[in-house]
Amino acid sequence: MKNSIVDSIKSLPPLPKTLIDMQRVTADPDSSIADLSKTIEHDPMIVANLLKAANSPLYMFGREIRNVAQAVSLFGMSMTRSIALGNSVRKLLNVDMEPYGVTSERFAEISSQQAALTLKWYNKVDRQKAEKLFLAAFLQETGKILIASDIIQEDLAFNFKSDIEMTNNIAQIEFSYVEDTTSTVTAAIFEHWKFDAEFVEMIRFSDNYLKAPDEIAEYATVLNIVKTIVPINAPFSEMSINFGLKKAMDAGFDHELLEDIVDELLEKI
């Protein structure tokens, strides 16, 4: 990993107190949805992002969600934490995604689409694994923020953006510029913030899932398939979907189920 990116990770600020409190509440088996609602209801940014997500067509709740308690009740504790973490982390890292050819708002939308696809797919496969994968899918592209920052500092944004626009292998382009890929940079970020080791490792191997250890290979493969279908430069394009479905079939997944989930999401976005 480039020294400049390593230095950026080392200098990251600590997570805000609200996020730390959320982590504590969700990890406590005696905590309730009411406890989590109280933890976040005084943080306007988290409240706004949570209500925006709850009213998004991606989650299809079918009615307007107007308050934190409703949103937390519908999402559940794990998903609420994931959504709050994803949006807060992007805000904390001061997102400028120009080298990837998207706005910060579009970057957040694509991360949400990856998470929604993961959840809807894996709820049909294994609900317990779906909760773990939802958080990882929501956050797995975080490393792009630091890569984009490094590209801008090196004055390579124009060339990088041109290469990203034309590729179907974003990780390869990233490696050619910064000697690393999003998955390893993201893993290093959350390792720095002392996230759970399993979570960190499933992301670390998501760009190189064929070499993942057995215990996290399924998770890493799912994350790779999802970001193949919903890449930052061509989310849900015909080519991206076909590449992703081929990977799913090669990995032994029910690719027809996944195709149905993709079609369902496409009707909503």
C-alpha positions as CSV (number, residue, x, y, z in Angstrom):
1,M,0.0,0.0,0.0
2,K,1.3,3.5,-0.9
3,N,2.8,5.4,2.0
4,S,0.5,8.3,1.4
5,I,-2.6,6.1,1.8
6,V,-1.2,4.4,4.9
7,D,-0.6,7.9,6.3
8,S,-4.1,8.9,5.5
9,I,-5.5,5.9,7.3
10,K,-3.3,6.5,10.4
11,S,-4.5,10.1,10.6
12,L,-8.2,9.3,10.4
13,P,-10.3,10.8,13.2
14,P,-12.0,8.5,15.7
15,L,-15.6,7.5,15.0
16,P,-18.1,10.0,16.4
17,K,-19.5,9.2,19.9
18,T,-23.0,8.4,18.5
19,L,-21.6,5.6,16.2
20,I,-19.5,4.2,19.1
21,D,-22.7,4.2,21.3
22,M,-24.6,2.5,18.5
23,Q,-22.0,-0.2,18.2
24,R,-22.2,-0.8,22.0
25,V,-26.0,-1.0,22.0
26,T,-26.3,-3.3,19.0
27,A,-23.6,-5.6,20.6
28,D,-25.6,-5.9,23.8
29,P,-28.1,-8.8,23.7
30,D,-30.2,-7.1,26.4
31,S,-30.6,-3.9,24.4
32,S,-33.8,-3.1,22.6
33,I,-35.0,-1.1,19.5
34,A,-36.1,1.6,21.9
35,D,-32.5,1.8,23.3
36,L,-31.1,2.2,19.8
37,S,-33.7,4.9,18.9
38,K,-32.8,6.9,22.0
39,T,-29.1,6.6,21.1
40,I,-29.5,8.2,17.7
41,E,-32.5,10.5,17.9
42,H,-30.4,13.5,19.0
43,D,-28.0,13.2,16.0
44,P,-29.7,15.2,13.2
45,M,-27.4,13.8,10.4
46,I,-28.0,10.2,11.3
47,V,-31.8,10.8,11.7
48,A,-32.0,12.5,8.3
49,N,-30.0,9.7,6.6
50,L,-32.0,7.0,8.3
51,L,-35.4,8.5,7.3
52,K,-34.2,9.1,3.7
53,A,-33.2,5.4,3.5
54,A,-36.5,4.2,5.1
55,N,-38.5,6.2,2.5
56,S,-36.3,5.0,-0.4
57,P,-38.0,2.7,-3.0
58,L,-35.0,0.3,-2.5
59,Y,-36.5,-1.0,0.7
60,M,-40.2,-0.9,-0.4
61,F,-41.8,-0.4,3.0
62,G,-44.9,0.9,1.2
63,R,-45.7,3.8,3.5
64,E,-44.1,7.0,4.6
65,I,-41.7,6.7,7.6
66,R,-41.8,9.8,9.7
67,N,-39.8,9.2,12.8
68,V,-36.7,7.3,14.1
69,A,-38.6,4.8,16.1
70,Q,-40.6,3.7,13.0
71,A,-37.4,3.4,10.9
72,V,-35.5,1.5,13.5
73,S,-38.4,-0.9,14.1
74,L,-38.7,-1.6,10.3
75,F,-35.0,-1.9,9.6
76,G,-34.0,-3.7,12.8
77,M,-31.0,-3.0,14.9
78,S,-28.3,-4.4,12.7
79,M,-29.5,-2.7,9.5
80,T,-30.0,0.6,11.3
81,R,-26.5,0.5,12.5
82,S,-25.3,-0.3,9.0
83,I,-27.1,2.6,7.4
84,A,-26.0,5.0,10.1
85,L,-22.4,3.9,9.8
86,G,-22.3,4.0,6.0
87,N,-23.5,7.6,5.7
88,S,-21.6,8.9,8.7
89,V,-18.3,7.3,7.6
90,R,-18.6,9.0,4.1
91,K,-19.3,12.3,5.8
92,L,-16.3,11.8,8.2
93,L,-14.0,11.2,5.3
94,N,-14.9,14.3,3.3
95,V,-15.9,12.6,0.1
96,D,-14.7,13.9,-3.3
97,M,-15.3,11.2,-5.9
98,E,-14.4,13.2,-9.0
99,P,-11.7,10.7,-10.1
100,Y,-14.4,8.0,-10.3
101,G,-16.7,10.3,-12.3
102,V,-19.5,10.5,-9.8
103,T,-20.7,13.0,-7.2
104,S,-20.6,12.2,-3.5
105,E,-24.4,11.8,-3.5
106,R,-24.2,9.3,-6.4
107,F,-21.5,7.4,-4.6
108,A,-23.8,7.1,-1.6
109,E,-26.7,5.9,-3.8
110,I,-24.5,3.2,-5.4
111,S,-23.4,2.0,-2.0
112,S,-27.0,1.8,-0.9
113,Q,-27.9,-0.1,-4.1
114,Q,-25.1,-2.6,-3.4
115,A,-26.4,-3.1,0.1
116,A,-30.0,-3.5,-0.9
117,L,-29.1,-6.0,-3.6
118,T,-27.1,-8.0,-1.1
119,L,-29.9,-8.0,1.5
120,K,-32.7,-9.0,-0.9
121,W,-30.6,-11.7,-2.5
122,Y,-29.2,-13.2,0.7
123,N,-32.5,-13.0,2.6
124,K,-33.5,-15.8,0.2
125,V,-30.4,-17.8,0.8
126,D,-29.4,-17.4,4.5
127,R,-31.0,-14.6,6.7
128,Q,-28.2,-14.7,9.3
129,K,-25.5,-14.3,6.7
130,A,-27.6,-11.6,5.1
131,E,-27.3,-9.3,8.1
132,K,-23.5,-9.6,8.2
133,L,-23.2,-9.1,4.4
134,F,-25.5,-6.0,4.5
135,L,-23.1,-4.0,6.6
136,A,-20.1,-5.1,4.5
137,A,-21.8,-4.3,1.2
138,F,-22.8,-0.9,2.5
139,L,-19.3,-0.1,3.5
140,Q,-17.1,-2.1,1.1
141,E,-16.5,0.8,-1.3
142,T,-15.3,3.2,1.5
143,G,-11.6,2.8,0.4
144,K,-12.4,4.5,-2.9
145,I,-12.7,7.8,-0.9
146,L,-9.0,7.6,0.1
147,I,-7.9,6.4,-3.3
148,A,-9.7,9.3,-5.0
149,S,-8.1,11.7,-2.5
150,D,-4.6,10.3,-3.4
151,I,-5.3,10.5,-7.1
152,I,-6.4,14.1,-6.8
153,Q,-3.2,15.0,-4.8
154,E,-1.1,13.4,-7.4
155,D,-2.9,15.4,-10.1
156,L,-3.9,12.2,-11.9
157,A,-7.7,12.7,-11.8
158,F,-8.2,13.2,-15.5
159,N,-6.3,10.1,-16.6
160,F,-7.7,8.0,-13.8
161,K,-11.3,9.0,-14.6
162,S,-10.8,8.2,-18.3
163,D,-9.5,4.8,-17.5
164,I,-12.3,4.1,-15.0
165,E,-14.9,5.1,-17.5
166,M,-13.7,2.5,-20.0
167,T,-13.0,-0.5,-17.8
168,N,-14.9,-3.6,-16.5
169,N,-12.1,-4.2,-14.0
170,I,-12.0,-1.3,-11.6
171,A,-9.6,-3.0,-9.2
172,Q,-7.0,-3.5,-11.9
173,I,-7.1,0.3,-12.7
174,E,-6.8,1.2,-9.1
175,F,-3.8,-1.1,-8.6
176,S,-2.0,0.4,-11.6
177,Y,-2.3,3.9,-10.0
178,V,-2.0,3.3,-6.2
179,E,-0.6,-0.2,-5.9
180,D,-3.7,-1.4,-4.1
181,T,-7.4,-1.8,-4.6
182,T,-10.5,-0.6,-2.8
183,S,-11.0,-3.9,-0.8
184,T,-7.6,-3.7,0.9
185,V,-7.8,0.0,1.6
186,T,-11.3,-0.4,3.0
187,A,-10.2,-3.3,5.2
188,A,-7.3,-1.2,6.5
189,I,-9.7,1.7,7.4
190,F,-12.0,-0.5,9.4
191,E,-9.1,-2.4,11.0
192,H,-7.8,1.0,12.1
193,W,-11.2,1.7,13.7
194,K,-11.1,-1.8,15.4
195,F,-14.0,-3.4,13.6
196,D,-14.7,-7.1,14.0
197,A,-12.0,-9.2,12.3
198,E,-14.4,-11.3,10.3
199,F,-16.0,-8.1,8.8
200,V,-12.6,-6.7,7.9
201,E,-11.4,-10.0,6.3
202,M,-14.5,-10.5,4.1
203,I,-14.0,-7.0,2.7
204,R,-10.2,-7.5,2.4
205,F,-10.7,-10.5,0.0
206,S,-13.6,-9.1,-1.9
207,D,-11.4,-8.1,-4.9
208,N,-9.5,-11.4,-4.7
209,Y,-12.2,-13.8,-3.5
210,L,-10.7,-16.9,-5.1
211,K,-7.8,-16.6,-2.6
212,A,-10.1,-16.0,0.5
213,P,-9.7,-18.3,3.5
214,D,-12.5,-20.9,3.6
215,E,-14.3,-19.4,6.6
216,I,-14.9,-16.1,4.8
217,A,-14.8,-17.2,1.1
218,E,-18.6,-17.2,0.7
219,Y,-18.9,-13.7,2.1
220,A,-16.0,-12.3,-0.1
221,T,-17.5,-13.9,-3.2
222,V,-21.0,-12.4,-2.6
223,L,-19.5,-9.0,-2.1
224,N,-17.5,-9.3,-5.3
225,I,-20.6,-10.4,-7.3
226,V,-22.6,-7.5,-5.9
227,K,-20.1,-4.9,-6.9
228,T,-19.7,-6.5,-10.3
229,I,-23.4,-6.0,-10.9
230,V,-23.4,-2.6,-9.3
231,P,-20.0,-1.1,-10.1
232,I,-19.4,2.6,-9.6
233,N,-18.9,3.3,-13.3
234,A,-21.8,1.4,-14.7
235,P,-24.3,0.2,-12.0
236,F,-26.9,-2.3,-13.3
237,S,-25.7,-2.0,-16.9
238,E,-26.5,-5.0,-19.1
239,M,-22.8,-5.9,-19.2
240,S,-22.3,-5.5,-15.5
241,I,-25.3,-7.7,-14.8
242,N,-24.2,-10.4,-17.2
243,F,-20.6,-10.4,-15.7
244,G,-22.1,-10.7,-12.2
245,L,-24.5,-13.5,-13.1
246,K,-21.7,-15.4,-14.7
247,K,-19.6,-15.1,-11.6
248,A,-22.5,-16.3,-9.5
249,M,-23.1,-19.3,-11.7
250,D,-19.4,-20.2,-11.7
251,A,-19.3,-20.0,-7.9
252,G,-22.3,-22.4,-7.6
253,F,-25.0,-19.9,-6.7
254,D,-28.5,-20.0,-8.0
255,H,-28.0,-17.4,-10.7
256,E,-31.6,-17.4,-11.7
257,L,-32.6,-16.3,-8.2
258,L,-30.1,-13.5,-8.3
259,E,-31.3,-12.5,-11.8
260,D,-34.9,-12.3,-10.4
261,I,-33.7,-10.1,-7.5
262,V,-31.8,-7.8,-9.9
263,D,-34.9,-7.4,-12.1
264,E,-37.0,-6.6,-9.0
265,L,-34.6,-3.9,-8.0
266,L,-34.4,-2.4,-11.5
267,E,-38.2,-1.8,-11.4
268,K,-37.7,0.3,-8.2
269,I,-34.7,2.5,-9.2
